[in-house]
Structure formats: structure tokens, C-alpha cells
Amino acid sequence: MKRIFASLTIIALLVTSVQADQLNLIDGSVIKGKIIELHNGKVKIKTDFAGDLTIDQAKVAALTTDEPMMATTVAGDASVTGKLAPADEGKTNIAGTVVNTADIKTVWLPGSPDPSLPKPPAGRKWAYEVAFDVTGKTGNTEKTTVGGSGKATLTGPIDKLALYLRGRYAKENGVKNEEEIVAGTDYEIRLGGSSHTAYARAEAEKDEFNNYDLYFTSAAGYGFYVVDTDDFKARLRAGLSYVRKYYIDETMDDEDNIGMDFNYHHELKIKNFGKLVTDITYTPTFDEFRDDYRIYHESALDIPLTKSGLWSIRLGVSNEYNNRVAEGAERMDTTYFGRLVISWN
């Protein structure tokens, strides 16, 4: 019985040895394993004794595979599928055709991409965030403020799409004194993969206490990344804008204007602390460049609460200045905020 078992073990080892792919080297040595690919003058083979090895093709006399492989040669012929086997000295038989081993351009596993072809660009990925804050005050004044925002960003190799929504509601001594909701989208694409970009954006706002039933802005133009590193990005934009204003006060005529759109944006990653983001947008009209314009500024510091970045605190300030407003309305709105943010992919 022991002899039978030993014989079967030897046969199994012999079969395994026979079935293994192998590289016959010019110096006479043999490497057995599983050939993964040949590309750019390198042969990758997976072995049991040393893991993955990479061998210079110039040192290989012939290749042997137990299963069909895809292969091309420097002659530029179409790829062929078949087993590889040693032929004459320095030659390999590929599916019945004998070629110089040095003339084999690529070899790869069926079902895998041709390693000589450019890799496809990384796919687009969505990222999401939701933020909210609630503040209250009691005593001589009873005040409650609720704010929230949501954002979805689709980032690709050369472009980025952002969709966002934010709102704010406040009551003081039982009287509503703030109600605002803003929705918008921003699309940017790199031109030739460079620091130059083209962009288009649109935003709609309803703000009862600034007398806007709807304040709609759309803009498109050119952008440029002055600095573009992983830790710091600074971008400038300049373009044309279209603004449409619908007033709540029916005694005021609705307006539409064409003008300019200027923006400065930067993101600064602070090591082991967080990220500082600043946006400044200036949109004057052509008709009354000096008198009819809007400036929006927001700066915020995100401080992560977890290593994964799922939870963070956002501390910031936003300023909105409208040079032309209804009688009795303030030109400047300033909001200080502290928000709890949830971010995920």
C-alpha cells in the first residue's frame, strides 16, 4: 500500500512538473511556474519557490506553456492564440509558427487586456456629503436657526461635475427672519489634460428677505490652475454670465442681464489637521458694471473627526454682497457657521 501511495505521489509530481510553464534560459537553466505575460522585453512568471519573477527577455531562449496564450511579434502581425513550445535554438513555436524568441513582442493570458495597448482611463467616481447645523438662543431673545446642505461630486480623469443644495431657516421671537434655499451645478473639464480648463455653471436661489422670488445665474468660460498639487490647488476663472432676477415685490420689474463671471478658488490640505477651502465669485453686469454686481465669498475649515474621514466638523464664514437690493434690504449678508459633515464615496 505504501509503495502504491509513493508511486502515485511521484506520478503526480511528474505530471505537475510536466504541466508547468517554463522558461528555458540561454545559460541552460530552466524556470518553471506560470507565465503571466511578456511585455517591454520582460517576462513575468509566477513560481512556487520564489513567487513572482521578472526575467529579461534577452536571457530567454524559449518559452513553454501548457495552455493557449495570446501573442504578437515584432513583425506586426495580428495576435495569435496557441500554446508556446521550444523549437530550434533561440526559437519558440507559437501555435505552429516558429519565430525567434527575441522577436516575440507580447504574450498574455486570454481574457486579459493586451499589455501593449494603453490602459483605459480611470473611471468616474461619485463622492457625497451631507452637512447640517442647528443653533438656538434663549433669554431676552428666543432664536432658532437651522441650516443644511448636500453635495454630490462626480470626478473623472479630466472632468468634474458637482451638484449641490443648501438652505437656511431662522426664527426670532416666533417671527421668521431668514429663509433661503440655493441649488446649483458646476461642470469643469481639463483641456488636453493640462492646467487649462473650460467650465459651465448654473445656480438658482430663493431668498425671501432679500426680495428674490428667484435669482438665477448661469455662466461659462475659461479657468486656469495656478497651483495644482495634491496638497494645494489654486484656480482662477473668467467667463460670461447671464443673470435673471424675479422679485417678490411686484412693484419692482424683473431683470435679466448679461455680464462677466470671475472666480477664485483654493483648497489647502493642512497635514494632520484638515482642509481649508475658499471661494470668491464676482458677477458684474455689462449695462451697469459699477452699480449692478454681486460678490459671494465663503471660507471653511474642515476638521476630520475620524481617520476614515466619514465625520468632520466644518467651521466657516460666508459673505454675500448685492449692490442692488430692494428698499430697506441690507446689501451684505454674513453668516458664521459650524456644521457636522458626513462624507462618503
C-alpha positions as a Markdown table, in Angstrom:
| # | Residue | x | y | z |
|---|---|---|---|---|
| 1 | Met | 0.0 | 0.0 | 0.0 |
| 2 | Lys | 2.8 | 2.4 | 0.9 |
| 3 | Arg | 4.5 | 1.6 | -2.4 |
| 4 | Ile | 1.3 | 2.4 | -4.3 |
| 5 | Phe | 0.9 | 5.7 | -2.5 |
| 6 | Ala | 4.5 | 6.6 | -3.1 |
| 7 | Ser | 4.2 | 5.7 | -6.8 |
| 8 | Leu | 1.1 | 7.9 | -7.1 |
| 9 | Thr | 2.8 | 10.7 | -5.4 |
| 10 | Ile | 5.8 | 10.5 | -7.8 |
| 11 | Ile | 3.5 | 10.3 | -10.8 |
| 12 | Ala | 1.5 | 13.4 | -9.5 |
| 13 | Leu | 4.8 | 15.3 | -9.1 |
| 14 | Leu | 5.9 | 14.3 | -12.5 |
| 15 | Val | 2.6 | 15.3 | -14.1 |
| 16 | Thr | 2.8 | 18.7 | -12.3 |
| 17 | Ser | 6.3 | 19.1 | -13.4 |
| 18 | Val | 5.4 | 18.3 | -17.0 |
| 19 | Gln | 2.4 | 20.5 | -17.0 |
| 20 | Ala | 4.1 | 23.6 | -15.6 |
| 21 | Asp | 5.0 | 26.5 | -17.9 |
| 22 | Gln | 8.7 | 27.1 | -18.2 |
| 23 | Leu | 11.4 | 29.5 | -19.4 |
| 24 | Asn | 14.5 | 28.0 | -21.0 |
| 25 | Leu | 17.3 | 30.4 | -20.4 |
| 26 | Ile | 20.3 | 30.9 | -22.6 |
| 27 | Asp | 22.6 | 29.7 | -19.9 |
| 28 | Gly | 20.8 | 26.4 | -19.8 |
| 29 | Ser | 18.8 | 26.8 | -16.6 |
| 30 | Val | 15.1 | 26.3 | -16.5 |
| 31 | Ile | 12.5 | 28.2 | -14.5 |
| 32 | Lys | 9.1 | 26.5 | -14.0 |
| 33 | Gly | 5.9 | 28.1 | -13.0 |
| 34 | Lys | 3.0 | 30.0 | -14.7 |
| 35 | Ile | 3.9 | 32.6 | -17.4 |
| 36 | Ile | 1.8 | 35.7 | -16.8 |
| 37 | Glu | 3.0 | 38.0 | -19.6 |
| 38 | Leu | 5.8 | 39.1 | -21.8 |
| 39 | His | 6.0 | 42.9 | -22.4 |
| 40 | Asn | 8.6 | 45.5 | -23.0 |
| 41 | Gly | 11.4 | 42.9 | -23.0 |
| 42 | Lys | 10.4 | 41.5 | -19.6 |
| 43 | Val | 8.8 | 38.1 | -18.9 |
| 44 | Lys | 6.7 | 37.7 | -15.8 |
| 45 | Ile | 6.4 | 34.2 | -14.3 |
| 46 | Lys | 4.8 | 33.1 | -11.1 |
| 47 | Thr | 6.7 | 30.3 | -9.3 |
| 48 | Asp | 6.1 | 28.2 | -6.2 |
| 49 | Phe | 9.6 | 28.6 | -4.8 |
| 50 | Ala | 10.1 | 32.4 | -5.3 |
| 51 | Gly | 6.8 | 34.0 | -6.0 |
| 52 | Asp | 6.6 | 36.4 | -9.0 |
| 53 | Leu | 9.8 | 36.7 | -11.0 |
| 54 | Thr | 10.6 | 39.1 | -13.8 |
| 55 | Ile | 13.2 | 37.9 | -16.3 |
| 56 | Asp | 14.9 | 39.9 | -19.1 |
| 57 | Gln | 13.7 | 38.6 | -22.5 |
| 58 | Ala | 17.3 | 38.8 | -23.8 |
| 59 | Lys | 18.2 | 35.9 | -21.4 |
| 60 | Val | 15.3 | 33.7 | -22.5 |
| 61 | Ala | 16.0 | 31.0 | -25.2 |
| 62 | Ala | 12.4 | 29.7 | -25.4 |
| 63 | Leu | 9.1 | 29.7 | -23.7 |
| 64 | Thr | 6.8 | 26.8 | -22.9 |
| 65 | Thr | 3.1 | 27.0 | -21.9 |
| 66 | Asp | 0.6 | 24.3 | -21.1 |
| 67 | Glu | -2.4 | 26.4 | -22.0 |
| 68 | Pro | -3.0 | 28.6 | -25.1 |
| 69 | Met | -1.7 | 32.2 | -24.7 |
| 70 | Met | -2.2 | 35.3 | -26.8 |
| 71 | Ala | 0.9 | 36.5 | -28.5 |
| 72 | Thr | 2.2 | 39.1 | -31.0 |
| 73 | Thr | 5.6 | 39.5 | -32.7 |
| 74 | Val | 7.6 | 42.5 | -33.8 |
| 75 | Ala | 6.6 | 41.7 | -37.4 |
| 76 | Gly | 3.4 | 43.4 | -36.6 |
| 77 | Asp | 1.1 | 40.5 | -37.4 |
| 78 | Ala | -2.3 | 40.1 | -35.7 |
| 79 | Ser | -2.3 | 38.4 | -32.4 |
| 80 | Val | -2.4 | 34.6 | -32.4 |
| 81 | Thr | -3.7 | 32.2 | -29.8 |
| 82 | Gly | -1.9 | 28.9 | -29.1 |
| 83 | Lys | 0.5 | 27.1 | -26.9 |
| 84 | Leu | 4.1 | 28.1 | -26.9 |
| 85 | Ala | 6.9 | 25.4 | -27.1 |
| 86 | Pro | 10.7 | 25.3 | -27.7 |
| 87 | Ala | 11.9 | 24.9 | -31.3 |
| 88 | Asp | 15.4 | 25.3 | -32.6 |
| 89 | Glu | 18.0 | 27.1 | -30.5 |
| 90 | Gly | 16.8 | 30.5 | -29.7 |
| 91 | Lys | 13.4 | 30.0 | -31.2 |
| 92 | Thr | 9.8 | 29.4 | -30.0 |
| 93 | Asn | 6.9 | 27.7 | -31.6 |
| 94 | Ile | 3.7 | 29.7 | -31.3 |
| 95 | Ala | 0.6 | 27.8 | -32.5 |
| 96 | Gly | 2.7 | 26.0 | -35.2 |
| 97 | Thr | 4.7 | 29.0 | -36.3 |
| 98 | Val | 8.4 | 29.1 | -35.4 |
| 99 | Val | 9.8 | 32.6 | -34.5 |
| 100 | Asn | 12.9 | 33.9 | -32.9 |
| 101 | Thr | 12.2 | 34.2 | -29.2 |
| 102 | Ala | 13.7 | 37.7 | -29.3 |
| 103 | Asp | 11.1 | 38.7 | -31.9 |
| 104 | Ile | 8.2 | 37.9 | -29.6 |
| 105 | Lys | 6.6 | 41.3 | -28.7 |
| 106 | Thr | 3.9 | 40.4 | -26.2 |
| 107 | Val | 2.4 | 37.3 | -24.6 |
| 108 | Trp | -0.5 | 37.5 | -22.3 |
| 109 | Leu | -3.3 | 35.4 | -20.8 |
| 110 | Pro | -6.5 | 35.0 | -22.8 |
| 111 | Gly | -9.2 | 37.2 | -21.4 |
| 112 | Ser | -6.7 | 39.8 | -20.1 |
| 113 | Pro | -6.0 | 43.1 | -21.9 |
| 114 | Asp | -3.1 | 43.3 | -24.4 |
| 115 | Pro | -0.3 | 44.8 | -22.2 |
| 116 | Ser | 1.0 | 46.8 | -25.2 |
| 117 | Leu | -2.2 | 48.8 | -25.5 |
| 118 | Pro | -2.7 | 52.0 | -23.5 |
| 119 | Lys | -4.5 | 51.4 | -20.2 |
| 120 | Pro | -8.1 | 52.9 | -20.3 |
| 121 | Pro | -8.5 | 56.0 | -18.2 |
| 122 | Ala | -9.7 | 55.6 | -14.7 |
| 123 | Gly | -13.5 | 55.6 | -14.4 |
| 124 | Arg | -15.5 | 58.4 | -12.9 |
| 125 | Lys | -16.3 | 58.1 | -9.2 |
| 126 | Trp | -19.1 | 59.7 | -7.1 |
| 127 | Ala | -18.5 | 61.3 | -3.7 |
| 128 | Tyr | -21.2 | 62.6 | -1.4 |
| 129 | Glu | -21.5 | 64.8 | 1.6 |
| 130 | Val | -24.3 | 66.0 | 3.8 |
| 131 | Ala | -23.9 | 68.8 | 6.4 |
| 132 | Phe | -26.3 | 70.2 | 8.9 |
| 133 | Asp | -26.3 | 72.6 | 11.9 |
| 134 | Val | -28.8 | 73.8 | 14.5 |
| 135 | Thr | -28.3 | 76.8 | 16.8 |
| 136 | Gly | -30.6 | 78.2 | 19.4 |
| 137 | Lys | -30.7 | 81.1 | 21.9 |
| 138 | Thr | -33.0 | 81.7 | 24.9 |
| 139 | Gly | -33.4 | 84.5 | 27.3 |
| 140 | Asn | -34.3 | 88.0 | 26.3 |
| 141 | Thr | -34.4 | 86.7 | 22.7 |
| 142 | Glu | -35.7 | 83.4 | 21.5 |
| 143 | Lys | -33.9 | 82.4 | 18.3 |
| 144 | Thr | -33.6 | 79.2 | 16.4 |
| 145 | Thr | -31.5 | 78.7 | 13.2 |
| 146 | Val | -31.4 | 75.5 | 11.1 |
| 147 | Gly | -29.1 | 75.0 | 8.2 |
| 148 | Gly | -28.2 | 72.2 | 5.9 |
| 149 | Ser | -26.5 | 71.3 | 2.7 |
| 150 | Gly | -25.9 | 68.3 | 0.4 |
| 151 | Lys | -23.4 | 67.8 | -2.4 |
| 152 | Ala | -22.7 | 65.1 | -4.9 |
| 153 | Thr | -19.4 | 65.2 | -7.0 |
| 154 | Leu | -18.6 | 63.0 | -10.0 |
| 155 | Thr | -14.9 | 63.1 | -10.6 |
| 156 | Gly | -13.2 | 61.7 | -13.7 |
| 157 | Pro | -9.7 | 61.7 | -15.1 |
| 158 | Ile | -10.2 | 65.1 | -16.8 |
| 159 | Asp | -13.5 | 66.4 | -15.7 |
| 160 | Lys | -15.6 | 67.1 | -12.6 |
| 161 | Leu | -19.3 | 67.6 | -12.1 |
| 162 | Ala | -20.7 | 69.0 | -8.8 |
| 163 | Leu | -24.4 | 69.1 | -7.8 |
| 164 | Tyr | -25.3 | 71.0 | -4.6 |
| 165 | Leu | -28.2 | 72.1 | -2.5 |
| 166 | Arg | -28.1 | 74.3 | 0.6 |
| 167 | Gly | -30.7 | 76.0 | 2.8 |
| 168 | Arg | -31.2 | 78.1 | 5.9 |
| 169 | Tyr | -34.2 | 78.9 | 8.1 |
| 170 | Ala | -34.4 | 81.1 | 11.2 |
| 171 | Lys | -37.0 | 82.4 | 13.6 |
| 172 | Glu | -36.6 | 85.1 | 16.2 |
| 173 | Asn | -39.2 | 85.6 | 19.0 |
| 174 | Gly | -41.5 | 83.5 | 16.9 |
| 175 | Val | -41.1 | 85.5 | 13.8 |
| 176 | Lys | -39.4 | 84.1 | 10.7 |
| 177 | Asn | -36.4 | 86.3 | 9.8 |
| 178 | Glu | -34.4 | 84.2 | 7.4 |
| 179 | Glu | -35.4 | 81.7 | 4.7 |
| 180 | Glu | -33.0 | 80.8 | 1.9 |
| 181 | Ile | -32.6 | 77.9 | -0.5 |
| 182 | Val | -29.9 | 77.5 | -3.2 |
| 183 | Ala | -29.5 | 74.8 | -5.8 |
| 184 | Gly | -26.8 | 74.6 | -8.4 |
| 185 | Thr | -24.4 | 72.7 | -10.6 |
| 186 | Asp | -20.8 | 73.2 | -11.7 |
| 187 | Tyr | -19.0 | 71.3 | -14.5 |
| 188 | Glu | -15.3 | 71.6 | -15.4 |
| 189 | Ile | -13.2 | 69.8 | -17.9 |
| 190 | Arg | -9.4 | 69.9 | -18.4 |
| 191 | Leu | -8.3 | 70.9 | -21.8 |
| 192 | Gly | -5.8 | 68.4 | -23.1 |
| 193 | Gly | -5.2 | 67.2 | -19.6 |
| 194 | Ser | -3.4 | 70.5 | -18.7 |
| 195 | Ser | -3.9 | 73.2 | -16.1 |
| 196 | His | -6.3 | 75.0 | -18.6 |
| 197 | Thr | -10.0 | 74.3 | -18.2 |
| 198 | Ala | -13.4 | 75.1 | -19.5 |
| 199 | Tyr | -16.3 | 75.4 | -17.2 |
| 200 | Ala | -20.1 | 75.9 | -17.1 |
| 201 | Arg | -22.2 | 76.5 | -14.0 |
| 202 | Ala | -25.8 | 77.4 | -13.1 |
| 203 | Glu | -27.4 | 78.4 | -9.8 |
| 204 | Ala | -30.9 | 79.2 | -8.6 |
| 205 | Glu | -31.7 | 80.9 | -5.3 |
| 206 | Lys | -34.8 | 81.9 | -3.5 |
| 207 | Asp | -34.4 | 84.4 | -0.6 |
| 208 | Glu | -37.5 | 86.0 | 0.8 |
| 209 | Phe | -35.7 | 88.5 | 2.9 |
| 210 | Asn | -33.6 | 89.8 | 0.1 |
| 211 | Asn | -36.8 | 90.1 | -2.0 |
| 212 | Tyr | -35.8 | 87.4 | -4.5 |
| 213 | Asp | -38.5 | 85.0 | -5.6 |
| 214 | Leu | -35.8 | 83.6 | -7.9 |
| 215 | Tyr | -32.3 | 84.7 | -8.6 |
| 216 | Phe | -30.9 | 82.6 | -11.5 |
| 217 | Thr | -27.3 | 82.7 | -12.6 |
| 218 | Ser | -25.6 | 80.8 | -15.4 |
| 219 | Ala | -22.0 | 81.2 | -16.6 |
| 220 | Ala | -19.4 | 79.6 | -18.8 |
| 221 | Gly | -15.8 | 80.4 | -19.6 |
| 222 | Tyr | -12.1 | 79.6 | -19.1 |
| 223 | Gly | -10.3 | 78.5 | -16.0 |
| 224 | Phe | -6.6 | 78.0 | -15.1 |
| 225 | Tyr | -5.0 | 76.2 | -12.2 |
| 226 | Val | -2.2 | 78.5 | -11.0 |
| 227 | Val | -1.1 | 75.8 | -8.5 |
| 228 | Asp | -2.2 | 72.2 | -8.9 |
| 229 | Thr | -0.7 | 69.8 | -6.3 |
| 230 | Asp | -2.2 | 67.2 | -4.0 |
| 231 | Asp | -1.8 | 69.5 | -1.0 |
| 232 | Phe | -2.7 | 72.8 | -2.6 |
| 233 | Lys | -4.8 | 73.9 | -5.5 |
| 234 | Ala | -5.5 | 77.5 | -6.6 |
| 235 | Arg | -7.7 | 78.2 | -9.6 |
| 236 | Leu | -8.8 | 81.3 | -11.5 |
| 237 | Arg | -11.9 | 81.6 | -13.7 |
| 238 | Ala | -13.2 | 84.2 | -16.1 |
| 239 | Gly | -16.3 | 84.0 | -18.3 |
| 240 | Leu | -19.6 | 85.4 | -19.4 |
| 241 | Ser | -22.7 | 85.2 | -17.2 |
| 242 | Tyr | -26.5 | 85.6 | -17.6 |
| 243 | Val | -28.5 | 86.7 | -14.6 |
| 244 | Arg | -32.3 | 86.7 | -14.2 |
| 245 | Lys | -33.9 | 88.2 | -11.2 |
| 246 | Tyr | -37.6 | 87.7 | -10.2 |
| 247 | Tyr | -38.6 | 90.0 | -7.3 |
| 248 | Ile | -41.2 | 89.2 | -4.7 |
| 249 | Asp | -42.1 | 92.9 | -4.6 |
| 250 | Glu | -44.5 | 93.2 | -7.5 |
| 251 | Thr | -43.7 | 96.9 | -7.8 |
| 252 | Met | -40.2 | 96.1 | -9.0 |
| 253 | Asp | -39.6 | 95.0 | -12.6 |
| 254 | Asp | -37.9 | 91.6 | -13.1 |
| 255 | Glu | -34.5 | 91.9 | -14.6 |
| 256 | Asp | -32.2 | 90.0 | -16.9 |
| 257 | Asn | -28.6 | 90.9 | -17.6 |
| 258 | Ile | -25.6 | 89.7 | -19.4 |
| 259 | Gly | -22.3 | 90.3 | -17.7 |
| 260 | Met | -19.0 | 88.8 | -16.6 |
| 261 | Asp | -18.1 | 86.0 | -14.2 |
| 262 | Phe | -14.9 | 86.0 | -12.2 |
| 263 | Asn | -13.9 | 83.4 | -9.6 |
| 264 | Tyr | -11.0 | 82.5 | -7.3 |
| 265 | His | -10.9 | 79.1 | -5.6 |
| 266 | His | -8.3 | 77.4 | -3.5 |
| 267 | Glu | -8.1 | 74.2 | -1.4 |
| 268 | Leu | -5.3 | 73.8 | 1.1 |
| 269 | Lys | -4.7 | 70.5 | 2.9 |
| 270 | Ile | -3.3 | 71.1 | 6.4 |
| 271 | Lys | -1.3 | 68.0 | 7.4 |
| 272 | Asn | -2.9 | 66.0 | 10.3 |
| 273 | Phe | -5.4 | 68.8 | 10.8 |
| 274 | Gly | -7.9 | 69.3 | 7.9 |
| 275 | Lys | -8.6 | 71.2 | 4.7 |
| 276 | Leu | -9.2 | 74.9 | 4.1 |
| 277 | Val | -11.4 | 75.9 | 1.2 |
| 278 | Thr | -12.1 | 79.4 | -0.1 |
| 279 | Asp | -14.4 | 80.6 | -2.9 |
| 280 | Ile | -14.8 | 84.1 | -4.1 |
| 281 | Thr | -17.2 | 84.9 | -7.0 |
| 282 | Tyr | -17.8 | 88.4 | -8.6 |
| 283 | Thr | -20.5 | 88.8 | -11.2 |
| 284 | Pro | -21.0 | 92.4 | -12.6 |
| 285 | Thr | -23.4 | 93.2 | -15.4 |
| 286 | Phe | -22.3 | 94.9 | -18.7 |
| 287 | Asp | -25.1 | 97.5 | -18.6 |
| 288 | Glu | -24.1 | 98.9 | -15.2 |
| 289 | Phe | -20.7 | 97.5 | -14.4 |
| 290 | Arg | -20.1 | 99.6 | -11.4 |
| 291 | Asp | -23.6 | 99.6 | -9.9 |
| 292 | Asp | -25.1 | 96.2 | -10.6 |
| 293 | Tyr | -23.0 | 93.4 | -9.3 |
| 294 | Arg | -22.8 | 90.6 | -6.8 |
| 295 | Ile | -19.9 | 89.2 | -4.7 |
| 296 | Tyr | -20.1 | 85.9 | -2.9 |
| 297 | His | -17.3 | 84.7 | -0.5 |
| 298 | Glu | -17.1 | 81.5 | 1.6 |
| 299 | Ser | -14.2 | 80.2 | 3.6 |
| 300 | Ala | -14.4 | 77.0 | 5.6 |
| 301 | Leu | -12.1 | 74.7 | 7.5 |
| 302 | Asp | -12.9 | 71.0 | 7.6 |
| 303 | Ile | -11.6 | 69.2 | 10.6 |
| 304 | Pro | -11.9 | 65.4 | 10.4 |
| 305 | Leu | -13.3 | 63.6 | 13.5 |
| 306 | Thr | -12.4 | 60.1 | 12.3 |
| 307 | Lys | -9.5 | 58.6 | 10.4 |
| 308 | Ser | -11.8 | 57.4 | 7.6 |
| 309 | Gly | -13.0 | 61.0 | 7.1 |
| 310 | Leu | -16.6 | 59.9 | 7.4 |
| 311 | Trp | -17.3 | 62.5 | 10.1 |
| 312 | Ser | -15.9 | 66.0 | 10.2 |
| 313 | Ile | -16.6 | 69.5 | 11.6 |
| 314 | Arg | -16.8 | 72.4 | 9.2 |
| 315 | Leu | -16.2 | 75.9 | 10.6 |
| 316 | Gly | -16.6 | 78.9 | 8.3 |
| 317 | Val | -18.0 | 82.2 | 7.2 |
| 318 | Ser | -19.9 | 83.3 | 4.1 |
| 319 | Asn | -20.5 | 86.8 | 2.8 |
| 320 | Glu | -23.0 | 87.7 | 0.1 |
| 321 | Tyr | -23.0 | 91.3 | -1.2 |
| 322 | Asn | -25.6 | 92.5 | -3.6 |
| 323 | Asn | -25.0 | 96.1 | -4.7 |
| 324 | Arg | -28.6 | 96.5 | -5.9 |
| 325 | Val | -31.3 | 95.4 | -3.5 |
| 326 | Ala | -34.9 | 96.3 | -2.6 |
| 327 | Glu | -35.5 | 99.4 | -0.5 |
| 328 | Gly | -34.9 | 98.5 | 3.2 |
| 329 | Ala | -32.9 | 95.4 | 2.5 |
| 330 | Glu | -29.3 | 95.0 | 3.5 |
| 331 | Arg | -26.6 | 94.8 | 0.8 |
| 332 | Met | -24.4 | 92.5 | 2.9 |
| 333 | Asp | -25.4 | 89.1 | 4.4 |
| 334 | Thr | -22.8 | 87.5 | 6.7 |
| 335 | Thr | -23.2 | 84.0 | 8.1 |
| 336 | Tyr | -20.9 | 82.2 | 10.5 |
| 337 | Phe | -21.4 | 78.5 | 10.7 |
| 338 | Gly | -20.3 | 75.3 | 12.4 |
| 339 | Arg | -21.6 | 72.2 | 10.7 |
| 340 | Leu | -21.4 | 68.5 | 11.3 |
| 341 | Val | -20.4 | 66.9 | 7.9 |
| 342 | Ile | -20.8 | 63.3 | 6.8 |
| 343 | Ser | -18.8 | 62.3 | 3.7 |
| 344 | Trp | -18.7 | 59.0 | 1.8 |
| 345 | Asn | -17.9 | 57.5 | -1.6 |
